[in-house]
């Protein structure tokens, strides 16, 4: 898997319903010219997903931004879909809490 010059990795889709999303089917950045929809993502040094965006005809349709605790567990997910924004918080055991 290879990042582009802006640090993005590209994927065809994702699997599962839990957060953070599990992106699957990596795409080479050179293969994006023939795609109308794909996911682009950024990871931290520990290979944790920080940002995931669903691109549709060059526009961001869906965005997930993740924050992690020092020990590595997911602490917060910010989900934007159009004008709607949802914040999801997680306790130290990884269980979703009310935002």
N, C-alpha and C positions, 0 to 999 in steps of 0.2 A: 504494500500500500504506500502510495507516494502523495505527499502534500503538494499543493501548488505554491507559487511564490508568495501568496498571502497567508499561508499556513492552513488552508482548508483541505480537508479530505472529502471525497465524494462517494455517495452510495445510491443504489437504486431504490432501496426500501428499508423497512425495519421490521422486527418481529417482536411479539409479546405485547403486553399491555402495562407492564410495570415501568416505573421511572428509575433511572434514566432510560431513555429508549435504547434498544439494542439495534444498531444500524447493521444492515447486511448487504451483501452483493456490492463490494467495492467497485468503483468506476475510476478509470484513469482520467485525469483532468483533460487530456487531449481528446477524449471521446464525448465531451459534453456538447459539442456543436450540433450533434444530431438528436439531442434529447430535449423534450419540452418540460419534463418534470424530473427532479432528482433531489436528494438531500445533500447538504453540505454541512461539515462539522469541524469543530476545533477541539483539540484535546490538550490537557496539561502534561507536564513532564512525567506524571504517574500514569499516563494513558487513560485518565478519567475524562469522560465527555463533559465539556464545558458549555458548548453551544451547538445547537442543531437547528438548521433552517430547511424547510421544504420550499424549494424554488419551483415556481410554475411560470413558464413563459418569461423568465427573467425577473420576476417579482417574488418577494418573500411572502408566502401564504400562511406559514406556521413557523413559530420560533419557540424553542425551549432553551432556557439558560439555567445552568445548574451551579450550585455552590455546595462545597463539601466541608465537613468538619476536619480538624487537624488530623484525627486518626483515620480519615478516609471515607467515613460514612456520608451519605447524602444528607444535607441539611435543608436545602431549599431548591425548589424548582419554580421558575417563572415561565408561564406559558402564555404566549400571545397568538391569537388567531383573529386576524382582521383588527377590529377595534376592541375586542374583548381581551382582558388580561386576567389570568388566574394565578394566584400564588399558592403553592403547596409546600407545607412545612413538614419536616420529619424529625422525630425525636432521636435520642442517642442510640436507640435500638433499631432504627430504620423504619419505624412505624409512622404512617402518615398521621399528622395531627391537624386540627382545625386552624386555618389561617385567619 
